[in-house]
Each structure stands twice: as structure tokens, then as C-alpha cells.
């Protein structure tokens, strides 16, 4: 049975109470990957995958999920500033749909507006060289996206 693809709060209802989550920042050339701790308090950048074909990319993402004993995914959804969804959001939804056919791990979609820009500002402030920023920005953007989702989940538990 294909995995569920849901908004974050809906997805949280079907994930087990504990277990790592894998965060993904989908770009046209790379996929940034991050992972949370099993208690879902902290997101950490893991790696950047150079995009090839969907099946090759998905195989690598699923292998990382197994390695990290993940119970689900948080996929960044690049929504436009006016709240509409453009071609990049449609591409992310298609990736989620296709990935859902290969796994039973539920996939949450999370608004990732300005994540890469925020991470780039942080890396510049940390005096990272242009080459260093290029090498790590996608994985750090995935961590930024996942941390935002983790923080939202923590707030929803208190509500």
C-alpha cells in the first residue's frame, strides 16, 4: 500500500510517537537531506544527493531512511510568497506521490518558503566561503525545513 502524503499536522497523527524523521529539500540538481533525533527535537544536515533519475534518487533517500531508522519524511513544499503553488511545488508533490509508491513511511508536506535564503544568510554570517556554501546549502536547507516542522509539531502538542 502506498504511503500517505499529507500536510504536516495530519501526518503527525499517523506517525508513531517516537522515531526519526527525514527532511528533504528538493532542488532541480540536488536533494538536501536532514534527519531528526528519535525524540524529534533537533534536525541535523546529513548529505546532499546529486539528482540523477527519480528511481536512483528515491533509492538513495530510502536507504538513508533505513540507515536512520526513520518513521517518516518531511518534504519541503516551495509555495510562492503569495500562497500559490507554481511548477516547483507541483514537482515536489509529484516526487512525494512517486516516493509514496515505494515506501510505507508517511510523507508530510511542509511550507519551505525562504528556507534556502535564510540558510544562505546564516552561512554568510558564519563567514563560509562561496564554495563551502555551495557544498552544504542544500543539506542545511533540509535541516532548516525539518527544524521548522519539528518546532511546529512541538507547538501543536502543547495546544
Secondary structure as GFF3:
##gff-version 3
##sequence-region A 1 159
A	DSSP	beta_strand	5	7	.	.	.	ID=ss1
A	DSSP	alpha_helix	8	12	.	.	.	ID=ss2
A	DSSP	beta_strand	20	26	.	.	.	ID=ss3
A	DSSP	beta_strand	30	36	.	.	.	ID=ss4
A	DSSP	beta_strand	43	50	.	.	.	ID=ss5
A	DSSP	alpha_helix	54	67	.	.	.	ID=ss6
A	DSSP	beta_strand	70	77	.	.	.	ID=ss7
A	DSSP	alpha_helix	87	100	.	.	.	ID=ss8
A	DSSP	beta_strand	106	111	.	.	.	ID=ss9
A	DSSP	alpha_helix	115	125	.	.	.	ID=ss10
A	DSSP	alpha_helix	130	158	.	.	.	ID=ss11
###
